[in-house]
Amino acid sequence: MHKATVAAAAGLAALFISTGAMAGKDLDTVKARGALICGIGQGTAGFMLQDNQGKWIGLDVDVCRAVAAAIFGDSEKVKYVPLSSQQRFTALQSGEVDILSNNTTITLTRDTALGLDFTAVTYYDGQGFLVNKKLGVKSAKELNGATVCVAPGTTTELNLADYFRANKMTFKPVVIEKVEDIRAAFFSGRCDVYTTDASGLYSTRAANVPAPATAADFIVLPEIISKEPLAPAVRHGDNQFADIVRWTQYAMIEAEEYGINSKNVDEMLKSDNPSIKRILGVTPGMGKALGVDEAWVVNIVKQVGNYGESFERNVGSGSPLKIERGLNKLWTQGGLQYAPPIR
């Protein structure tokens, strides 16, 4: 019995070692290419937007940069492909992009029917409504008969219909594919309301209001009508690549929880805390388990930052959006961001 137990344990150890080093076809393709191809949205301030130098920045962009840092040790080895809501899933399925990181909501049918795997939640969001103050509306319950701008092929479109039906109200949809066209239609008065994830509404109000109007002329109504857990997606079939993306996200959360940031990460390498030593690869093994360098978390944090740094820089207090952390606080602070242990 003792021999059988030892043999079984040895077999499990061998299985762990072999699977940890086994790359799938998607990861092999990324490594051979020397860059990650990341499918992002067409431009949402705070999440994915080109700066004055044409460089993509944002919370979703940081996920791709962090994955590149984990795989290559270099967060700049990313090519970005802007996609509409209708293009995004086809682009991932066909291999045009390696990963979607573009404010995509996890749903059961998307997870099961599209041949995709979602990783960890980047941002806990919910659908809201943006209106001009001149409309005199203080609540979504006052929108009966309104014209509403919405993107097709989204959970937003379905939630909108459900909400109005449930509240015995009618609306006239104005369905437009490109986000810049939706915004133009809303700001020109073609529709009374713009609906999308609340984060997108705050982004639109902060960055896209045309002069002479200002952000103060528009309000986000208080109702949040849905759960929108936004997460990156990869194709079914390469578990290791999915693991790298997922644990990259967890690493950014774990780093924040343990007080590891882009400014002190080198000093943290000297920590005596066993958990920090594992996270940063001072105690080796975690990198090998994923099939990446043992310094993968050091590279992520040094080049991109921990989750809190990325949040505050892109959408939080250090950004024009100034969105409260809310549900996206760490679990230790009353939020939902919770990472399994790196061990």
C-alpha positions in Angstrom: 0.0 0.0 0.0 2.8 2.4 1.0 4.6 1.6 -2.3 1.5 2.2 -4.3 0.9 5.6 -2.6 4.5 6.6 -3.3 4.2 5.6 -6.9 1.0 7.5 -7.3 2.5 10.6 -5.8 5.5 10.3 -8.1 3.2 10.0 -11.0 1.3 13.1 -10.0 4.5 15.0 -9.6 5.7 14.0 -13.0 2.3 15.0 -14.5 2.6 18.4 -12.9 6.1 18.9 -14.2 5.3 17.8 -17.7 2.1 19.8 -18.1 3.9 22.9 -16.6 6.4 22.8 -19.5 4.0 21.8 -22.3 3.1 24.6 -24.6 0.0 24.6 -26.8 -0.4 25.8 -30.4 -1.5 29.3 -29.5 1.3 29.9 -27.1 3.8 28.4 -29.6 2.5 30.8 -32.3 2.8 33.8 -30.0 6.4 32.9 -29.1 7.4 32.2 -32.7 5.9 35.5 -33.8 7.7 37.3 -31.0 4.7 39.4 -30.2 1.2 39.1 -28.7 -1.7 40.3 -31.0 -4.3 41.8 -28.8 -7.9 42.6 -29.9 -9.1 45.8 -28.2 -12.1 48.1 -28.7 -12.2 51.1 -31.0 -11.5 53.7 -28.4 -12.8 54.1 -24.9 -10.9 56.5 -22.6 -9.4 54.8 -19.6 -9.7 51.4 -21.1 -8.2 51.5 -24.7 -7.4 54.7 -26.4 -4.5 56.1 -28.4 -2.6 59.0 -26.8 -1.1 62.0 -28.7 1.8 59.8 -29.8 -0.5 57.1 -31.2 0.4 54.7 -28.3 -2.5 52.6 -27.0 -3.1 53.1 -23.3 -5.8 52.0 -20.8 -6.8 49.3 -18.3 -7.5 46.7 -21.0 -4.3 47.6 -22.8 -2.4 47.0 -19.5 -3.7 43.4 -19.5 -2.1 42.7 -22.8 1.1 44.5 -21.8 1.3 42.4 -18.7 0.8 39.2 -20.6 3.6 40.2 -22.9 5.8 40.9 -19.9 5.1 37.5 -18.5 5.8 35.7 -21.8 8.6 37.8 -23.2 9.8 39.8 -20.3 8.9 42.9 -22.4 5.5 44.6 -22.1 6.0 46.4 -25.5 5.9 43.2 -27.5 2.2 43.7 -28.4 0.4 44.5 -31.6 -3.1 46.1 -31.1 -6.0 45.4 -33.4 -9.1 47.7 -32.8 -12.4 45.7 -33.2 -16.1 46.6 -33.2 -18.4 44.7 -30.9 -19.6 42.6 -33.9 -16.1 41.9 -35.2 -14.4 40.9 -31.9 -15.5 37.2 -31.5 -14.9 36.3 -35.2 -11.5 37.9 -35.0 -10.5 35.7 -32.0 -12.1 32.6 -33.4 -10.3 32.9 -36.8 -6.9 33.5 -35.2 -6.7 37.2 -36.3 -5.9 38.0 -32.7 -4.5 35.9 -29.8 -6.6 37.5 -27.0 -9.6 39.9 -26.6 -9.1 42.5 -24.0 -11.9 45.0 -24.8 -14.6 45.3 -22.1 -16.2 42.0 -23.0 -18.8 40.7 -20.6 -18.6 37.0 -19.5 -21.9 35.2 -20.2 -22.8 31.6 -20.2 -23.5 31.4 -24.0 -20.4 33.3 -24.9 -18.4 30.9 -22.7 -20.0 27.8 -24.1 -21.1 28.4 -27.7 -18.3 30.5 -29.2 -15.3 28.3 -28.5 -13.8 30.8 -26.1 -12.4 30.8 -22.6 -12.7 33.8 -20.3 -10.0 34.4 -17.8 -10.2 36.6 -14.7 -12.4 39.6 -14.3 -10.6 42.8 -15.1 -13.4 45.2 -14.2 -16.7 44.6 -12.4 -19.2 46.8 -14.3 -22.9 47.3 -14.9 -25.0 48.9 -17.6 -26.2 52.5 -17.2 -27.7 55.5 -19.0 -26.2 58.8 -20.1 -28.5 61.8 -20.7 -28.3 65.5 -21.4 -29.3 67.5 -18.3 -31.7 69.5 -20.6 -33.8 66.3 -20.8 -34.8 67.0 -17.1 -34.6 63.2 -16.3 -33.3 62.1 -12.9 -34.1 58.3 -13.2 -34.2 55.6 -15.8 -37.7 55.0 -14.7 -38.6 58.3 -16.5 -37.4 57.2 -19.9 -40.7 55.9 -21.3 -40.8 56.6 -25.0 -37.2 57.7 -25.2 -34.9 57.1 -28.2 -31.9 55.1 -27.1 -28.5 54.8 -28.9 -27.1 51.3 -28.5 -24.5 49.0 -30.1 -25.6 45.9 -31.9 -24.5 42.3 -30.9 -23.9 43.3 -27.3 -25.3 42.3 -23.9 -26.2 46.0 -23.7 -28.8 45.6 -26.5 -30.5 42.6 -24.7 -30.4 44.2 -21.3 -32.0 47.4 -22.6 -35.0 45.5 -24.0 -35.3 43.4 -20.8 -35.2 46.5 -18.6 -37.9 48.5 -20.5 -40.1 45.4 -20.8 -39.8 44.6 -17.1 -40.7 48.2 -16.2 -43.6 48.3 -18.7 -42.0 51.1 -20.7 -41.4 51.6 -24.5 -38.3 52.9 -26.3 -37.1 53.5 -29.8 -33.7 51.9 -30.4 -31.1 53.6 -32.6 -28.7 50.8 -33.4 -25.3 51.8 -34.5 -22.2 49.6 -34.8 -19.2 52.0 -34.5 -18.7 53.6 -31.1 -17.7 57.0 -32.5 -20.9 57.0 -34.6 -23.0 56.2 -31.5 -21.4 59.1 -29.6 -21.9 61.4 -32.5 -25.6 60.5 -32.8 -26.1 61.0 -29.1 -24.4 64.3 -28.8 -26.1 65.6 -32.0 -29.5 64.9 -30.4 -30.5 62.0 -32.6 -31.2 60.0 -29.5 -32.2 61.0 -26.0 -30.1 58.4 -24.2 -26.8 56.6 -24.7 -26.6 53.2 -22.9 -23.6 51.0 -22.4 -21.5 49.8 -19.5 -21.3 52.6 -16.9 -17.5 52.7 -17.3 -18.0 53.5 -21.0 -20.4 56.3 -20.1 -18.0 57.9 -17.7 -15.3 57.6 -20.4 -17.6 59.2 -23.0 -18.5 62.1 -20.7 -14.9 62.7 -19.7 -13.3 62.5 -23.2 -15.8 62.8 -26.0 -18.2 65.7 -25.3 -17.9 68.1 -28.3 -17.5 71.8 -27.7 -19.2 74.1 -26.7 -20.9 71.5 -24.4 -19.0 70.2 -21.4 -19.0 67.1 -19.3 -21.1 69.0 -16.7 -24.0 69.1 -19.3 -24.5 65.4 -19.0 -25.4 63.0 -16.2 -25.1 59.3 -15.7 -28.5 58.2 -14.2 -28.3 56.3 -10.9 -29.7 53.0 -12.1 -27.3 50.1 -12.9 -29.5 47.5 -14.6 -27.1 44.6 -15.1 -24.1 42.7 -14.0 -21.2 43.2 -16.5 -18.1 41.3 -15.4 -15.6 42.3 -18.0 -12.8 39.9 -18.8 -10.2 38.9 -21.5 -11.1 36.0 -23.7 -8.9 33.4 -25.5 -9.7 30.5 -27.7 -10.5 27.0 -26.4 -7.8 24.5 -26.8 -4.6 26.0 -25.3 -4.9 25.7 -21.6 -1.4 26.9 -20.9 -1.9 30.2 -22.8 -5.2 30.7 -20.9 -3.4 30.0 -17.6 -0.7 32.6 -18.4 -3.3 35.2 -19.1 -5.4 34.3 -16.0 -2.4 34.2 -13.6 -1.0 37.4 -15.1 -4.2 39.1 -13.9 -4.0 37.3 -10.6 -0.4 38.4 -10.2 -1.3 42.0 -10.5 -4.0 41.6 -7.9 -1.7 39.6 -5.6 1.0 42.2 -5.9 -1.3 45.0 -4.8 -2.5 42.9 -1.9 1.0 42.3 -0.7 2.1 45.9 -1.2 4.3 45.1 -4.2 4.3 48.0 -6.7 6.4 49.3 -9.6 8.4 51.6 -7.3 9.3 49.0 -4.6 9.5 45.7 -6.5 13.3 45.6 -6.4 13.3 46.2 -2.7 10.6 43.6 -2.2 12.9 41.0 -3.7 14.7 41.1 -0.3 11.6 40.3 1.7 11.6 37.4 4.1 7.8 36.9 3.6 7.5 33.3 2.1 4.5 34.4 0.0 6.3 37.4 -1.5 9.4 35.3 -2.2 7.2 32.8 -4.1 5.3 35.6 -6.0 8.5 37.3 -7.1 10.4 34.1 -8.0 13.0 34.4 -5.2 11.7 30.9 -4.3 11.6 29.3 -7.7 8.8 27.1 -9.1 5.8 29.3 -10.0 7.4 30.4 -13.3 8.2 26.8 -14.2 4.7 25.7 -13.5 3.4 28.3 -16.0 6.2 27.8 -18.5 7.6 31.3 -18.1 10.6 32.9 -16.6 10.7 32.9 -12.8 10.9 36.7 -12.9 7.5 36.9 -14.6 5.8 38.8 -11.8 8.7 41.1 -11.3 8.6 41.9 -15.1 4.8 42.5 -14.9 4.9 44.8 -11.9 8.0 46.7 -12.9 6.8 47.4 -16.4 3.0 47.7 -16.0 2.3 48.0 -12.2 0.0 46.1 -9.9 -3.8 46.2 -10.4 -4.3 49.2 -8.2 -1.7 51.2 -10.0 -3.2 50.3 -13.4 -6.7 51.2 -12.1 -5.8 54.5 -10.6 -3.7 55.6 -13.6 -6.2 54.7 -16.2 -9.7 55.2 -14.7 -9.3 56.1 -11.1 -8.2 59.2 -9.2 -5.1 59.8 -11.4 -7.3 59.9 -14.6 -9.8 62.3 -16.1 -12.6 59.6 -15.4 -12.0 59.6 -11.6 -14.2 56.4 -11.2 -14.4 55.1 -7.6 -12.9 51.7 -7.1 -16.2 50.4 -5.8 -16.6 46.7 -6.5 -13.1 46.7 -8.0 -11.5 47.2 -4.6 -9.5 44.3 -3.2 -11.5 41.8 -1.2 -9.6 43.0 1.9 -11.1 46.4 1.4 -14.7 45.3 0.7 -14.5 44.8 -3.0 -14.6 41.8 -5.3 -11.1 41.6 -6.6 -9.7 38.4 -5.2 -6.9 36.3 -6.5 -6.1 32.7 -5.7 -2.7 32.3 -4.0 0.4 32.0 -6.2 1.8 28.8 -4.6 
